[in-house]
Every structure is written in C-alpha cells, then in structure tokens.
C-alpha cells in the first residue's frame, strides 16, 4: 500500500489539461503554419 499512488494531481479520468479530443492548441488537421 503506497500512499504516494493516491495522488489527486494525476487523474487520467479527470484530466482537463490534456484532452486529445478537445485540443484546440494542437490540431494537425487545421495547421495553417505547416501545410504540405
């Protein structure tokens, strides 16, 4: 039983900071700066 494994700072279930589904900052589909 490790108390360090219970970190509320790391929750993949509730991570609003990293959402590949809603990432407006990185959109390879809409990158006007890098257009082949």
N, C-alpha and C positions, 0 to 999 in steps of 0.2 A: 504493500500500500504506500504509494508515493504521493504526498500532499502537493508535490510540485506539478503533478499531472492534472491537477484540478485548477487550471489557470483560466479565469474568465476572459482573459485577453486573447485567447486562441479558441475561437468557436467557429468551425467550418460551417456550422448550421446557421450561424447568425453573423456572417462577415459582410457588413455593408461597405467595407473599404475595398474589398476585392470581389467584384461580380462580373465575370466574363459575359454574363447575359446582359448586363447593363453597364457596359464600359464605354462611355462617350469620349474618353480620353485616348483610347487606343482602338481605332476601327480600321482594320486593313481593307475593309470593304469601301470605306469612304475616306481615303487618304489622298488629298489633292496635292500633297507635297511629294509623294512618291508614286508617280503614275507611269506604268510601263507602256 
